[in-house]
């Protein structure tokens, strides 16, 4: 785990979140494509550095199983950090009105997105640069 990987994960998470919220604004009819995030999110996304030691134990697993584990870890992190930030009154997200939310801090319908995010973090943080090839290339 390196500070460089923490920065890489935090910045990647921010970019994903801004892109995702921008596309959501487009779907909602807002054509200025406004995206948003919070400074709180940087260290939360930065915690993806913990995938590096986990990957060393699961790298032989099929990609789909690794993605399930990553998705579960991300949702657990989102639940814990969301619960803490909500208690402090500073949580930047609220899913209480979403159909598949749990305690307003996680959404089960986002699980496939978190699986994909986990694989992206694996690719960015865990793979030897010489081995970095996209699955379809």
Secondary structure as UniProt FT lines:
FT   HELIX           3..27
FT   TURN            28..29
FT   TURN            31..32
FT   HELIX           39..46
FT   HELIX           47..50
FT   HELIX           51..58
FT   TURN            59..60
FT   HELIX           63..88
FT   TURN            96..97
FT   TURN            99..100
FT   STRAND          101..102
FT   TURN            103..105
FT   STRAND          106..107
FT   HELIX           108..110
FT   HELIX           111..125
FT   HELIX           129..131
FT   TURN            135..136
//
